[in-house]
Amino acid sequence: MRSGKEIHFEISERKILLRLFDVLSIVLSLYAVDYFFNFNYFNFTSQNFYWIVVLGLYVNILGTVFEMYNLQVASNQFQVIRSIVLTSCTTALFYLLTPVFTPFLPLSRLQIVYFFLAIFGGLLAWRIFYQAFLASYRFEKKVVLICDREEVEELVTGLENIDPHYRIIGYINSDITHNDSFRYDYVTNLDINEFDDFVKNNSVSEIVIASQKTDGMTVPLYNKLLYLLESGYIIREYTQVYETITQRIPIQHFDKDFYRYFPFSRSNQNKLYLSVVRILEILLSLAGLTIGLLLLPFILLGNMLGNSGKLFYLQTRVGKNGIPFVIYKLRTMVKNAEKDGAVFTTNNDIRVTPFGKFLRKARIDEIPQFINILKGDMGFIGPRPERPVFVQELAEVMPFYDTRHVIKPGLTGWAQVNYAYGETMADSLIKLQYDLYYIKHRSVFLDLNILIKTFSTVLFYRGQ
């Protein structure tokens, strides 16, 4: 049986750990402040246990907005301190201003200071411990790949760039036409005869099969895998691993039988889900247009001084089922920006005016699209609608691109909150992978996740 197993955390396990101990550290900190300084604001009794539940919800929701549970942020000392400060301030503010669900308002300003410092100190102490111990390579996941030799670099970098604690330490070449020895960086090329000993001696957590060639799965290799499986080792298929870690669909590794591996989410046909989403879209659109009307005087002034042209910009986009529609936007570019033909907008595009750049970063330029949502051309969440000329180009070179048109396009989406501005075919491929992931896993919880991350995008001024 399996021996020498080391501890490691999956991505989901680390996020649950962060959320749970964020709340526990704050509760312990509040208890300590109450014990040593006679806090008299947050009392611990069975009758007011719900105060802790409300505090935990505030910390988890606001912490998500301020990226406390982004693992890259959680492992970066400077970024996590920024997130802790923002989360502590907003949590304390929300908690103090909602006395219906929380304790009575503090009787003195000193209580407010104690309350804030308890939240900040608890979070800071726990996150320092997390970075020093739990985010270290002592808890990395060691993996062996079975793949073709020419795919090693792509597969290794693709997985480890997303999760640095997912460490591929060896591979078996499944391409019988190139059975020569090849070593990529620290990844060892293994011989089948030493496969099981290597797995046991290096505390490997799982074996991932990524080969597209069935002839590479020889009888000796199959028997080795069967032996390791019976010994308690996990064996998984690459596309499953990739989707779990990156939260996008690895379409470059699918063949023509793609739809066997890509079941659409039941939410796409769930009438109750779609009805609730539609009601919320109408309410959010009305709220968004109200905010737009309040900002309109400032937008008009900025447009007059910074853009010197028409305020609105109309453009044809491709919607659900490939049906084109006219999208409404605030103009952000100079006049005749596409006099030489349609081109992708790039980062730091010289055609974007200074005021237009502000509108894009703050996502204000997209406020008129609430009209499209009210009309039913778009949803609030979904793949971003693309122009017909680009859809045609991308569909010709990118498999399954038209699949993103099975649902309504959205004002925001899984690709928008997870990836920077796309200005190349490679960027479009990655964004398509995120879009397909959303279509496959569409649900209330994923929608809420996107909504919260959209707030983060706006707050941190990361619009496109």
N, C-alpha and C positions, 0 to 999 in steps of 0.2 A: 504493500500500500504506500500511498504518498507520504513522504517525510520531509522535514526541513522546510516547511512552508513558512514564508515570511508574510508580515502584515502589509497590506496595501489597501488603498481606498479608490473606489470608482469615482468618477466625476459626480454622479448623483449622491454618493455617500458623503463626499467632502462638502457638498452644498447643504445636505441635511445636517451634517456636523456643525457647520458654520451657523446655520439658522438656530439650531437648538442651543448651542453654547453661547450665542449672542444673548439670548433671553436669559439663560441661567446666570451668566456673568453679571448681567445688569441687576437681576434679582438679588444675588449675593452681595453686590456692591451697595444696593439700597438697604439691605438688611444691616450691613456693616455700618453704614452712615447713620442709620436709625439707632443702632446699639451704642455707638461711641459719641454721637453728637446730639442725641435726643431730637431726632429729625421731626417727629410728630406730623408727618404729612402722609407717608405711605406706610400704613400699619398692616402687619401680616396676621390676619385672622381668617378663620374658615368662612366667615360671613362675607368678606370682601375679596374672596379668591378671584372673582371675575376681573378685579382690577389688574391682576397679573396677566390674565388672558388678553385683555384689551391692550396692555402694554406690549405683549408679545406680538400681537397683530400689527400694531403701529411700527414696531422695530423691523419686522419682516417685510412689510409693504414698503415703507420708506427706505429701508436698506436696499431693497431691490431697485427702487428708483435711482438711488445714488450709488449703484453698482457695488454694494458690499458683497454680493454673492457672485460676482464675476471673478472666476478663479485667477485670471491674469492680474486683476486689480488686488485681489486678496493676497497675492504673493509678492506684490510690489510695495515696499515700505512707504514711499512717498504718497502713492496713489491711495493706499488704504487709509492713511491718516486723514487725507482730504475727505474721503468718504465717511470716516468716523465722525469728523467734525460736523459735516452737513447732516448726517443721520441723527446725531445727538441733538443738534439744535432743533431740527424739525420735529423729532419725536417729542422732545420736551415741550415745544410750543403747542403741538396738536393735543398732547395729553393734558396740558394745563387749560386749554381752551375748550375742552369737551367734558365739563364736570357732570354731565348727565350720566356718562359711562365711567367716569374716573372720580377720584377723591374730590372733596371740596377744594375751592381755590386756596392756595397757600395764604397764611396770615401775615407772612413777612417776606421781604425780598431775599433774605438769607435762605429761606426754604427753597426758593426757586434756584438759587445758586447751588445749594446742596444737591438738588434733584438733577440738575444738568451735569454736575461734576460726577455724580454717581453713575449716570448713564455713560458719559464719556470715559470715565476711568475703568468701568467694567468692560466696555468694548475694547479699549486700548490694551488692557492687560491680557485679555483673552486672545486678541489678534496677534500680539507680540509672541505669545506662546505658540500660536498656530504657525506663524512664519518660522520660528526657531526650530520647531520639532515636526509638526504634522505636514508642513509643506516641503520638507526636506526630502532628499533622495533616499533616505532610509525607508520611505514608504512607497517607493516606486514599484510599478508593475512590470515584471520582466516577461518578455514575450518572444516566441520563436515563430517565424514566418515560413510558410511553404508557398513558394512563388517562382515565377520565371526570373532568370538572372537579370534581364534588362529592366524588370519592374522594381527591383530592390530599392533603389534610391527614391523613386517616386512614392512608394508605399511607406517607407520609413519616415521621410520628411512630412508626408501628408498626415500621418497619425501623430507624430511627436510634436509638430508645430502647434497642434491644438491642445494636446495634453503632454507637457514635458515630463510627467511622471509615468507616462506609458512608454517604456523603453524596450525597443526591439534589440535583442542581444545576439541573435543568430538566425540563419535562414537555411532552408534546404532547397536547392535548385531543382524545380520540377520540369525543366525544359530538357528533355533527353537529347535534343540536337546540339545543346551547348552544355556539356557536362564537365567542362573544365572548371578549375577552382577560381573563384572570384571573391574578393573581400571588399566590402564597402565600408569605409571608415572603421568603426569599432564593431560592425556587425559581422560575425563569423560565418563563413560558409561551412556548413556541417555535412559530414558524410552520414549516410543512412545508418551505418553500423554503429556510429557513436551518438546517434540521436537521443535515445532514451537515457543514456548515462549523462549527457550534457544537460538534459532537462532536469534530472534529479539533482545533479551536483551544483547547478546554478539557481536553484529555487525558482524555476520558471512557473509563472502563474497560469498561462494559457498558451495554446497553439492556435495560430490563425492560418487558415487555408485560403490563399488568394490566387491560386493558379487557374487559368482559363483552359488549360489543356488537360484533358482527361487521360491522355496517354502517359502523362507524368506521374499519375497515381499508380505506381507499380505495386505488385503484390507484397514485396518486402516493406515498402513504405506504409501500405495499408495495414499490415500486421503490426508494425511499430505503433501506429496511431491507435489501433484497437487495444493494444496492450496498455498504452498510456491512458486511454479512456477508462479502461477497467481499473486502473490504478488511482483514479480520482482526479485526473487532470482535465481541464476544460478545453474543448476543441470547438472553435467557432469559425464561421465563414466570414471572409473579409468585409463584404458589403454590410453585413449586420453590425460588425464592429465599427466600421467607418460611420455608419448612420447614427449609432449610439453616441460616439465620441464627438463628431462634428455637428450633429443635428442638421445634416443635409444629405441628399440622395446622391450616391456615387455613380451617376449615369454613365461615366466613361468606362465603367467596368461591367455594364450590362450588355447583353446581346439582343437579338431581335425578340426574344421571349421576355422582354422587359415587363409586360403587364402581369406576368406570373408572379413577379416579385414586388409589384407596385399596386396593392389593393387601395382603392380610394377610401378616404374616411367616410364612415356612415353619416357623419354630420353634414356632408355635402348634399344628402337627400333627406335629412331629418327635418320634417316640416315644423316641429316645435322649435328646434334650434334655429332654423332659418327665420321663423316668425319673431322670436325673441330678439335675434340679431337685427332684424329689420326695424323693429320698434326702437331699439337702442341707437341704431344708425340715424333715425329721424330725429331723436332727442339730441344726440351729439351734434348733428348738423345744424339744428336750430340754435344750439348754444354757440357753436363755432361761428355761424353767421352773425350772431349778436355781438360776439367779440370783434368780428371783422368790421361791423358798423361803428363800434366804439373807436377802433383804430383808424377808421377811414380818413378823418381829417389829417392825421399825421402821415398816412400813406400818400395822400394826395399832395401834401407839401413836399415830401421826400421825392415823389415821382416827378414833380414839377422842377425841382432843383437838381436832382441826380440823374433822371432818366430822359427828361425833355421829350416826351412822346405819349402815346396812348397808354392808359393805365392797365387795361386788360389785354390778354393775349389768348387767342383761340387757336386750337390745334387739333388735328384729327388723330385719334388713338384707336387701338384695337381692343375691343371689350370681350365680354363673355361670348363663347361660341364663334369667335373671330369676327363679330359684327362691329364695324367702326362706329365711333361716336365722337362728338366734339367736346373737348375738355376745356375748362376755364381756368386760367391762371393769371396772376399779376405779372406784368412784363418785367423781366430782369435783365434783358440784353439790349444792346444798341439796336438802332433801326437797321433793317435789312441784314440781320445777323447771318442769314443763310442764302445770300444772293448767289453763292457758288454751288448750292445744293445742300441737302441735309447731311449733317455730320454729328457724331456723338459729342455731347457736352463733356468736357474734360475738367479735371480739377484745376483751379486757377485759370479757367477759360478767359481769354482776353476779351471775349465778346460780352461778358457779364459786367455790368456797370457797378461802381462801388455801392450804390444804394441797392442794386439788385443782389449783390453778394450778401448784404445784410438780410434782405428778405428771404433769401435761400437758406442761410444759416439758421435763422429763427423759424423757418418753415412758414412764414407769413404769406409767401407767394402762393401757397397751396390752399389758402382759405376759400377762394372761390370754388374749389372743387367740392365743397359741401353742397353746392347747387347740383352737381353731377350725382352726388349721393342721394339727394332728395328726389331727383328724377329717376333714379334706379339704374343709371349707367354704370355706377361704381358702388362698391361697398366701402365700409370704413377700413376693413382689413382684407388684404389680398395681394396678389402680385401687382406690382406697379404696371400700369398700361403703357405699352410701347407704341411707337409710330409705325404705320404700315410698311414703310420702306425698310425699316430696321427689322421688323418681324420677318419679312421675306428673306432678308440677308441672313439673319440668325437661324431661321428654320432650315435653310439650305445646307448650313455647315454644322448645325448642332442637333443631334438626335433628340426627339421628344420635346422640342421647344414649344410646339403648339399645345402640349398638354396643359400648360399654364392657363389656357383659355377655357378650361372646363368650369371655372368659377369666375365670378365677377372680379375685375381688377380692384385694387384698393388704394386708399389715401396713404396708408402705411402698410407694412408687411414684414414677414419674417426675414426676408433678404435685406430690407432697409435698416432694420435694427441690429443686424448682425454683420453687415459688410459695408465697407466704404464705397465711395462713388465708383461706378463701373464705367470705364472708358475704353476698354479693349474687349476682344472676343473672349479672352481668358477670364476677365472679370464677369462678363455676361454668363459664362458657363457656371461660375461659382454661384452667382445670384439665382440662376435657374435651379441649381441644386437645392438652394434654400426654399425657393418657391414650391418645388415639388415635395419637399419635406412638409411644408405647411398643408398642401393639398392632401397628402397622405395621412397626416396626423391632426387635421383640423378639429378643434374642440374648444369648449368654453375656456378651459385652463390655458391653452396655448394662446387664445385671443387675449386673455387677461395679461399674460406674459408680454405679448407684443405691445399692448396698450401701455403697460408700465414702462417698458423699454423705450417707447416713443416719448414719454414724458422725460426720460433721461436724455434722449437725443436733443430735445428742445432746451432743457435746462442747461446742458453742457455745450449748447451752441454748436451742434454737430450736423446741422442740416446740410443738404447737398445743393 
